[in-house]
């Protein structure tokens, strides 16, 4: 009865309103038309890019292990050459079969980045890319991406925003992992707890100078996987990979059963092939992809180069793959790139 009375009252009130003027009718048509156009746009977006359920980083590595595959983990800098291109690049990498995608937030004072990624971050910042815009882009794009996304950022932006707010925002945007290269192990506890509460894996790094006892603590505290830095220094393409990487991989494997992904300095197919032979569960490729995308003559050319490289990188990425597949093609591309 109460509902009926309210409805009757509303109807009676509506009858007492005078007829709308011409301008009111025009505004009403505009309002309705806007809603129709918005609905049509949403429907088109849904048709073009269906929502996809992204699995966790842990589940991704488990599936790869069952198939005797090594994870291909590409890295790109958000906003280079622009955020529209980044959005397209994420879809290209996902379609090419990337297992996990690492997205770098451009930062003005990077400690771990070499010249290629530093230059990309500078271009992105000069183009107006901000953390807020990167998160908004991820929130729009991540529902259409199969590969879990790991956000790479330095500590200061997290501290400025606050742990709770930062992690909640990136979780809501679809990030499955967080990598902070300049936070010491001893200061990860609170951030790690906040990440776990929001379904985000805090990935920690181990380096060639990390003692075994500390390596074990890092492995215990890391979630998703452990990022093994293959060299002392910054990111970038190098002519060789330190022979000590084999020992580092074995050392990590002796203290943890979590996946180990190797990054920094992998620049030829032979290097990547060797790293996998040493027992790595993932190979992280950054500078070559960043160079292909950001240093091309136009975003379109860069995206085409990224697609070609990513497709070749993913093909045949098993531990028993032939020299003509994943890592061999990687080496051929990089040799051609370095000659340019």
C-alpha positions as CSV (number, residue, x, y, z in Angstrom):
1,X,0.0,0.0,0.0
2,X,2.8,2.4,0.8
3,X,4.4,1.8,-2.5
4,X,1.1,2.3,-4.3
5,X,0.5,5.6,-2.4
6,X,4.0,6.9,-3.3
7,X,3.5,6.0,-6.9
8,X,0.0,7.6,-7.0
9,X,1.4,10.7,-5.3
10,X,4.3,11.0,-7.8
11,X,1.9,10.6,-10.7
12,X,-0.5,13.2,-9.3
13,X,2.4,15.6,-8.8
14,X,3.5,15.0,-12.4
15,X,0.0,15.9,-13.7
16,X,0.2,19.3,-11.9
17,X,3.4,20.2,-13.7
18,X,2.8,22.6,-16.7
19,X,3.7,21.5,-20.2
20,X,7.4,21.8,-21.1
21,X,8.6,24.7,-23.2
22,X,10.4,24.2,-26.5
23,X,13.8,24.7,-24.8
24,X,12.9,22.2,-22.1
25,X,11.9,19.6,-24.8
26,X,15.2,20.3,-26.6
27,X,17.2,19.7,-23.4
28,X,15.2,16.5,-22.7
29,X,16.0,15.2,-26.2
30,X,19.7,16.1,-25.7
31,X,19.7,14.3,-22.4
32,X,18.0,11.2,-23.7
33,X,20.1,11.2,-26.9
34,X,23.2,11.4,-24.8
35,X,22.1,8.4,-22.7
36,X,21.4,6.5,-25.9
37,X,24.8,7.4,-27.4
38,X,26.6,6.5,-24.2
39,X,24.8,3.1,-24.1
40,X,25.7,2.5,-27.8
41,X,29.3,3.4,-27.1
42,X,29.5,1.1,-24.1
43,X,27.9,-1.7,-26.2
44,X,30.5,-1.1,-29.0
45,X,33.3,-1.2,-26.4
46,X,32.0,-4.4,-24.9
47,X,31.8,-6.0,-28.4
48,X,35.2,-4.9,-29.4
49,X,37.0,-5.8,-26.2
50,X,35.2,-8.4,-24.0
51,X,36.0,-8.6,-20.3
52,X,38.5,-11.4,-19.6
53,X,39.1,-13.1,-16.2
54,X,42.8,-12.6,-15.4
55,X,44.5,-15.3,-13.3
56,X,47.0,-14.6,-10.5
57,X,50.7,-14.5,-11.0
58,X,51.1,-17.7,-9.0
59,X,48.5,-19.6,-11.1
60,X,50.2,-18.3,-14.3
61,X,53.6,-19.8,-13.3
62,X,52.0,-23.0,-12.2
63,X,50.3,-23.5,-15.6
64,X,53.6,-22.7,-17.4
65,X,55.5,-25.2,-15.2
66,X,53.0,-27.9,-16.1
67,X,53.6,-27.2,-19.8
68,X,57.4,-27.0,-19.4
69,X,57.4,-23.4,-20.5
70,X,59.4,-20.4,-19.4
71,X,57.5,-17.2,-18.8
72,X,57.9,-14.4,-21.3
73,X,57.6,-11.2,-19.2
74,X,57.8,-8.0,-21.4
75,X,58.3,-4.6,-19.8
76,X,57.1,-1.3,-21.3
77,X,57.1,2.3,-20.0
78,X,53.6,3.7,-19.6
79,X,53.1,6.9,-21.6
80,X,55.9,6.3,-24.1
81,X,55.2,7.4,-26.8
82,X,51.8,8.2,-25.3
83,X,49.2,6.5,-23.2
84,X,47.0,5.6,-26.1
85,X,49.9,3.7,-27.6
86,X,50.5,2.1,-24.2
87,X,46.9,0.8,-24.1
88,X,47.4,-0.6,-27.6
89,X,50.8,-2.1,-26.7
90,X,49.3,-4.0,-23.7
91,X,46.7,-5.6,-26.0
92,X,49.4,-6.4,-28.6
93,X,51.6,-8.0,-26.0
94,X,48.7,-10.0,-24.6
95,X,47.6,-11.2,-28.0
96,X,51.2,-12.2,-28.7
97,X,51.2,-14.5,-25.7
98,X,52.9,-12.5,-23.0
99,X,52.6,-14.5,-19.7
100,X,53.0,-11.5,-17.4
101,X,53.3,-7.9,-18.4
102,X,55.4,-5.4,-16.4
103,X,54.3,-1.8,-16.7
104,X,56.7,0.9,-15.6
105,X,55.4,4.2,-14.1
106,X,57.7,7.0,-15.5
107,X,59.7,8.5,-12.7
108,X,62.0,11.5,-12.7
109,X,64.8,10.0,-10.6
110,X,65.1,6.3,-11.5
111,X,67.8,4.4,-9.6
112,X,67.6,1.1,-11.5
113,X,67.0,2.1,-15.1
114,X,69.5,2.3,-17.8
115,X,69.6,5.0,-20.6
116,X,67.0,3.4,-22.9
117,X,64.3,3.2,-20.1
118,X,65.4,6.5,-18.6
119,X,64.9,8.2,-22.0
120,X,61.5,6.6,-22.3
121,X,60.4,7.8,-18.9
122,X,61.6,11.3,-19.8
123,X,59.5,11.3,-23.0
124,X,56.5,10.1,-21.1
125,X,56.8,12.7,-18.3
126,X,57.3,15.5,-20.9
127,X,54.2,14.2,-22.7
128,X,52.2,14.7,-19.5
129,X,52.0,11.2,-18.1
130,X,51.2,11.0,-14.4
131,X,50.6,8.2,-12.0
132,X,46.9,9.1,-11.9
133,X,46.7,8.8,-15.7
134,X,48.6,5.5,-15.7
135,X,46.2,4.0,-13.1
136,X,43.2,5.3,-15.1
137,X,44.6,3.7,-18.3
138,X,45.1,0.4,-16.5
139,X,41.6,0.5,-15.1
140,X,40.2,0.9,-18.6
141,X,42.5,-1.7,-20.3
142,X,43.1,-4.4,-17.7
143,X,39.7,-6.1,-18.0
144,X,40.5,-7.0,-21.6
145,X,44.0,-8.4,-20.8
146,X,44.6,-12.0,-20.0
147,X,48.2,-11.7,-18.7
148,X,48.5,-10.5,-15.1
149,X,50.0,-6.9,-14.9
150,X,52.8,-6.0,-12.5
151,X,53.2,-2.3,-11.9
152,X,56.8,-1.2,-11.6
153,X,57.3,2.1,-9.6
154,X,59.6,3.7,-7.1
155,X,58.8,4.1,-3.5
156,X,58.2,7.9,-3.3
157,X,54.9,7.9,-5.2
158,X,53.6,5.2,-3.0
159,X,54.7,7.0,0.2
160,X,53.2,10.3,-1.0
161,X,49.8,8.6,-1.7
162,X,49.9,6.3,1.3
163,X,50.1,2.5,1.3
164,X,46.4,1.8,1.7
165,X,45.2,4.3,-1.0
166,X,47.9,3.4,-3.5
167,X,47.5,-0.3,-3.3
168,X,43.7,-0.1,-3.4
169,X,43.8,2.1,-6.4
170,X,46.2,-0.2,-8.4
171,X,44.2,-3.3,-7.3
172,X,40.9,-1.7,-8.5
173,X,42.7,-0.8,-11.7
174,X,43.5,-4.5,-12.3
175,X,47.2,-4.8,-11.3
176,X,48.1,-8.2,-9.9
177,X,51.6,-7.4,-8.8
178,X,53.8,-4.5,-7.6
179,X,57.5,-4.2,-7.9
180,X,59.4,-1.4,-6.0
181,X,63.1,-1.5,-6.7
182,X,64.2,1.0,-4.0
183,X,62.5,-0.4,-0.9
184,X,64.7,-2.4,1.4
185,X,63.6,-5.8,2.6
186,X,63.3,-4.6,6.2
187,X,60.7,-1.9,5.2
188,X,58.5,-4.2,3.1
189,X,56.4,-5.6,5.9
190,X,53.6,-3.1,6.1
191,X,53.4,-2.7,2.3
192,X,53.3,-6.4,1.8
193,X,50.5,-6.8,4.3
194,X,48.5,-4.1,2.5
195,X,49.2,-5.8,-0.8
196,X,48.0,-9.2,0.4
197,X,44.8,-7.7,1.7
198,X,44.1,-6.3,-1.7
199,X,45.1,-9.3,-3.8
200,X,48.3,-7.8,-5.1
201,X,51.7,-9.7,-5.1
202,X,54.6,-7.6,-3.8
203,X,57.6,-8.9,-5.9
204,X,61.0,-8.4,-4.4
205,X,64.4,-8.3,-6.1
206,X,67.6,-10.3,-5.4
207,X,70.9,-9.2,-6.8
208,X,74.4,-10.7,-7.6
209,X,75.7,-9.2,-4.3
210,X,72.9,-10.6,-2.1
211,X,74.3,-13.1,0.5
212,X,72.5,-16.5,0.7
213,X,71.0,-15.8,4.1
214,X,69.5,-12.6,2.9
215,X,68.5,-14.2,-0.3
216,X,66.4,-16.6,1.7
217,X,64.7,-13.8,3.6
218,X,63.9,-12.0,0.3
219,X,62.5,-15.2,-1.2
220,X,60.4,-15.8,1.9
221,X,59.0,-12.3,1.8
222,X,58.4,-12.1,-2.0
223,X,55.1,-13.0,-3.5
224,X,54.3,-14.1,-7.1
225,X,57.9,-14.7,-8.0
226,X,61.4,-13.5,-7.2
227,X,63.0,-11.0,-9.6
228,X,66.7,-12.0,-10.0
229,X,68.8,-9.1,-11.2
230,X,71.4,-10.7,-13.4
231,X,74.0,-7.9,-13.2
232,X,75.3,-5.3,-10.9
233,X,74.2,-2.0,-12.4
234,X,71.2,-0.7,-14.2
235,X,68.9,-2.1,-16.9
236,X,70.0,-2.2,-20.5
237,X,71.1,-4.5,-23.4
238,X,74.5,-6.1,-22.8
239,X,76.8,-8.3,-24.9
240,X,77.0,-11.0,-22.2
241,X,75.3,-12.3,-19.1
242,X,77.4,-12.7,-16.0
243,X,78.4,-16.4,-15.5
244,X,77.5,-16.1,-11.9
245,X,73.8,-16.0,-12.8
246,X,73.8,-19.8,-12.9
247,X,75.1,-19.9,-9.4
248,X,72.5,-17.3,-8.3
249,X,69.6,-19.2,-9.8
250,X,70.8,-22.4,-8.1
251,X,71.2,-20.5,-4.8
252,X,67.7,-19.1,-5.0
253,X,66.3,-22.5,-6.0
254,X,68.0,-24.0,-2.9
255,X,66.1,-21.8,-0.5
256,X,62.7,-21.4,-2.2
257,X,60.2,-23.2,-4.5
258,X,58.8,-19.9,-5.7
259,X,59.4,-19.0,-9.4
260,X,62.5,-17.1,-10.3
261,X,62.5,-14.7,-13.2
262,X,65.7,-13.2,-14.5
263,X,66.0,-9.6,-15.8
264,X,68.5,-6.8,-16.5
265,X,71.0,-7.1,-19.3
266,X,69.6,-10.0,-21.4
267,X,70.3,-8.8,-24.9
268,X,70.8,-11.9,-27.1
269,X,69.1,-15.2,-27.8
270,X,72.0,-17.2,-26.6
271,X,71.9,-15.4,-23.2
272,X,68.2,-16.0,-22.7
273,X,68.6,-19.6,-23.8
274,X,71.4,-20.0,-21.3
275,X,69.4,-18.4,-18.4
276,X,66.6,-20.9,-19.0
277,X,69.0,-23.8,-19.1
278,X,70.2,-22.6,-15.7
279,X,66.7,-23.1,-14.4
280,X,65.0,-19.7,-14.5
281,X,61.2,-19.8,-14.6
282,X,60.9,-16.5,-16.5
283,X,62.9,-14.1,-18.7
284,X,62.1,-10.4,-18.3
285,X,62.8,-8.3,-21.5
286,X,62.7,-4.6,-21.2
287,X,65.1,-2.3,-23.1
288,X,64.7,-4.0,-26.5
289,X,60.9,-3.7,-26.4
290,X,61.0,-0.2,-25.0
291,X,63.4,0.8,-27.8
292,X,61.2,-0.8,-30.5
293,X,58.1,1.0,-29.3
294,X,59.3,4.4,-28.1
295,X,62.2,5.2,-30.5
296,X,60.4,4.6,-33.8
297,X,59.4,7.4,-36.1
298,X,55.8,7.3,-35.1
299,X,53.5,5.4,-32.6
300,X,52.1,3.3,-35.4
301,X,55.5,2.2,-36.6
302,X,56.5,1.5,-33.0
303,X,53.5,-0.6,-32.3
304,X,54.2,-2.6,-35.4
305,X,57.8,-3.2,-34.4
306,X,56.6,-4.2,-30.9
307,X,54.1,-6.7,-32.3
308,X,56.7,-8.3,-34.6
309,X,59.2,-8.6,-31.8
310,X,56.7,-9.8,-29.2
311,X,55.3,-12.5,-31.5
312,X,58.8,-13.8,-32.3
313,X,59.8,-13.8,-28.6
314,X,56.8,-15.9,-27.6
315,X,57.1,-18.6,-30.3
316,X,58.5,-21.9,-29.1
317,X,59.2,-20.7,-25.5
318,X,59.7,-24.1,-24.0
319,X,62.8,-25.3,-22.2
320,X,63.4,-27.8,-25.0
321,X,62.7,-25.3,-27.8
322,X,65.0,-25.4,-30.9
323,X,67.5,-22.7,-31.7
324,X,65.1,-21.5,-34.5
325,X,62.4,-20.6,-32.0
326,X,61.9,-18.1,-29.1
327,X,65.4,-17.3,-28.0
328,X,67.1,-17.7,-31.4
329,X,64.7,-15.2,-33.0
330,X,65.2,-12.9,-30.0
331,X,68.9,-12.8,-30.7
332,X,68.4,-12.1,-34.4
333,X,66.1,-9.2,-33.7
334,X,68.4,-7.7,-31.1
335,X,71.5,-8.0,-33.3
336,X,69.5,-6.1,-36.0
337,X,68.4,-3.5,-33.5
338,X,71.9,-2.9,-32.2
339,X,73.2,-2.4,-35.7
340,X,70.7,0.5,-36.3
